[in-house]
């Protein structure tokens, strides 16, 4: 490799690729925009290729930049992983993995996956981040996360990422055991409107599925509802009240199996959402990340056969 290419060149290049803007890249790196421009210009001169088309709409990567992106990201990522291994002393299996996971998926999948992973990798720091799907994907693109367990979103938000399908997660309309709705001889969607509704946050994939269900049954947007993403909080609200919870089935799988919660008998075909593993195309997975991926795949296959 040309010795004139420094780490700062690669870091600056990756920041511009991520933000598609010299100014936004500068803000993210806490340096000035002219410094970013100068660094990219140096890099283009050394490589003998134009990497970005600058304009009013930001910095558009050229085909050569898109080609180089994965290798630059892999270089920086590998260096970071090597430094983490060195900081672990003599531990050959040390290091850190940064895992992003949806709160609605974590309770059923992560405990078993971690148990399987830690049987082989005992001296690894696992940092788990939970949040909205869009936020997790953005953090993955920014290389703040190594791996995300999330939902397949709109094509624009998945640019630069690889998505591997694990299972289809159907929406459930869940209530506590003994809820008054369970004793009705016939049940309609209008009946649930007399109770507090727990809905996912706006602009989430599962909220879109819940809204589509209500619209399809002629109910439309409810006048009042409780918006909640936390599975633990949603569970408490349902168990302590007569609330009706629109929640992905995987999030309440154990409670449904144990009879703590009941799923109202509405046809939910078409509410399925794809859950899978997302990785950045700009980074080659480390051995630690590969091991975590294997553990997640195995647990998902057990819980969702076929």
N, C-alpha and C positions, 0 to 999 in steps of 0.2 A: 504494500500500500504506500502511496505517496506520503512521505514523512511530513509534508507540509499540512496535511489534514489533521487538525487537532480535535480534541473532544468538544471544545466550544463550537466548532463548526457544525458538528453533528447535532449537538443539543439545540443550536439555533435553527438548523434545518428542520428538525423534528417539530419544534415549536411553531414554525411557520406552516408546516404541513398540517398540523392539527388545527390551528386557528384561521388559516387561509388569509392572514393579515399580518403585515409587518408590525403595526402598532400593537395589535392584540398579543402577538408573540413577545414583543418587548415588555408589555405590562406583565405577562405571565412570568417572564424571566427576571423582572425587576431591573431592566436596563433600558437604555434609550432606544428610540426607533432608528436614529442614524447608526447606532452601534450594530443593530440587527441588519440593516441594509448593507453596511460595510462588510460584515461577516459573511453574508450570503454572496456578495459580490466577490469576495476573496475565494470562496468555495467554488463559485462558477468559473473563475479564472484558473484555479488549480485543476479542476476537472475538465475544463475545455467544453463545457456544456451549459446551456441556459436552463435553470431550474424552475424559475417562476416568471410569469408574465405579470408585471405590476400594472395596476390601473385603479380607477376610482372604486371598483368593486372589490378591491383587496389584492391578494397575491394568488394567482391561479397556477397550480403546479403544471409543469410540462410533462409530457410522456416519460421523459428521462427521470424526472423527479419521482413520479409514481413508481418507476422501476427500481429506483435506488432506495425508496422509503423503507421497505422491509429489511434491507441489509443494514441500513443506518440504525434502525430501531433495534435490530438484533445485536448489533455491536454494543450499543449503550446498555442494553438490558443485560447482556452477558457480563459486561464489566461490573455492573452493579451487583449481579449475583455472585461474581467472584469475590468482590470485596466483602459481601455478607458472609460468605463461607470462611474467609480469612478471619473475620471478626468473631467467628464461632470457635476459634482456637483449634484444637485437635479433633473436633467433632466432624467426622467425614460426612455425616448426613445432616449437618446444620443448615441454617438459612431461614428465609422468611417467605411466606406466600401470602399475598393480599387477595382475599376472596370477596367478591361482591355477590350478594344474594337477595332476592326479593323477600320481604317479610312474610308473604303468604306462602312461600315455598320452603323457607328455612326450617320450620318446626318438624316437618315430616322427613326431610331429606338430609339435613346437615348432621344431626347427631349420629346417625348410623354411618354416614360417609366419613366423618371424622374418626370414628372408632376404627373403621377399616384402614384409613390412611395412617393413623398413628401406630398401628401394629407394625408397620414397616419403617415409618419415618418418625422417630421418637424425639429428636432434638430440633424440631422445626417450630418456629414461631408462626402461628396462623392468625392473621389479622382479618376479621370478618366485618364487612361493612354492609349495612342494610339501608334500603331507600327505594325511591321510585325507579322504575325501569329506565326512564330517560336519563336520570342522574347517574345511575350505575354505568350505562353505556358511554356517557360522556367521560366519566372517570377512567373507563377502560381505554378509550381513545387517547386520553391524556397520559396513559401509562401510569396512572395512580393505582390501578388494580391490575392483577395478573390474569384474572379469570372472573367471569360473571355468570351466575345462574339466573337467567332472566327470561323474558318473553320476546318472541319475534315481533318487531315493531315495523313501522313504515320503512320502505326502502331507503329513504333519505337519511334516516337516523342510524341505519346499519352500514353505511358506507365506511369502508376500511376495517370491517369486522367480519369474522367467520362465525357462523351460527350452526351448531350441531343439535338437531332435534333429539330430545329425551323422551317426552311424553306429551299427550294432549290433556290439558286440565279443564274439566267441565265446571261450569258455574253451578253452585247449589244455593237454594233458598232455605237457610237453616234456622231452626228454632230450638229452644230447650225441650227436653223430654217433658211431657205433661202440658205443653202449651195448648191453650184453648182451641187454636186452629186445627189441631190434630183430631179433635173430637167431632168436627163438623161432618155431616153425612156427605155433603158435596162441597168442594172447595174451589173458589175462583180467585183470580188476582185481586179483584175488588175487595175481598175480605182482608187481605193483608194491609190494605191502606188504612185500616183503623188502628194499626199499631205503629210504633216507632220503627222506621226503616234504617238499617245500617248499610251504607253504600260506600264503595271505594272512592278515592279522590277523583276529581274531574281530570280528564285527559289521560287517564290510565287505560290500559287495554281492557282490564276487567270491568272498569266502569262503563266503557263502551258496550260491553256485552250485557251488563245489567240494564242500561238504558234501552238497548235494542229489545230486550225481553219485555220491559214495561210498555214500550211503544207498540210492540206486536200484539199485546193484549189490550190495547186501547186505553191504557191508563195515562200515558204521557209522563211528563216530569212531575214528581211529587212536590207538593207545596212546602213540605218540611221533611227533613231527614237528618241523620247524623252521619257525617263523613269521617270515616276511620280507615287507616291503613294497618295499624297495629293489630296483629292477630290476638295477642294476649288481652288487649283492651276490648276488642270486639267480642271475645269469648266471655269476658266478665259481664259485659252489657247484656248479652243474650241470656246468660245463666241467671242473672239477678233481676232481669226485667222480662217483659213479654216482647222484646224486640225481635224483628225479622231481619236476618242477616244475609245479604248477597255476598257470597264468599267463594273463592275457588275450592273445589272439593278436596284437593290435596292438603289445604291448610287445616282442615278439620277432619281429616281422614280417621285419626284415632278416636276422636270423640263420636263420630258417626258409628264406627265399628263397636264401640263400647256402649252405645245407647245413651250417652250423655246429651248428644244433640241428635236431632232428627231432620231429615231433608224433606221439605214439603213436596208432595207428589205432582209437581208440574213437569211437563215435557221440556227438557233442556237441550234437546238436540240443536246443534248449531251454535251453542255457546262455548264450544271448546276453543281454547287458546294454546298455542304451542309454547312449551317450556323447553329450554335447552341451554347449552353451554356456548358462551360467546368469548372469542379470543380476538386480540388485535392482530391484523395482518402484518403490522410493522415489527412484531416481536416473535422470536422463536421461543416456544415454551421451554422452561427449564426442566430438569429431571423431577424437581419437587412438584412443579405444576402438572407435569404429565402424570405423576402418581396420584395427585388429587383428582384429576380428570378421570382416571381409571376407577377410583373409589366411587365417585359420583355416578358414573355410568353403571357400575355394578349394582348400587343401591336402587337407582332409578329403574333398572331392568327387573329387580326383584319386586318392587312396589307396583310396577305397571307392566306386567308381562304381556307380550304381544303388542 
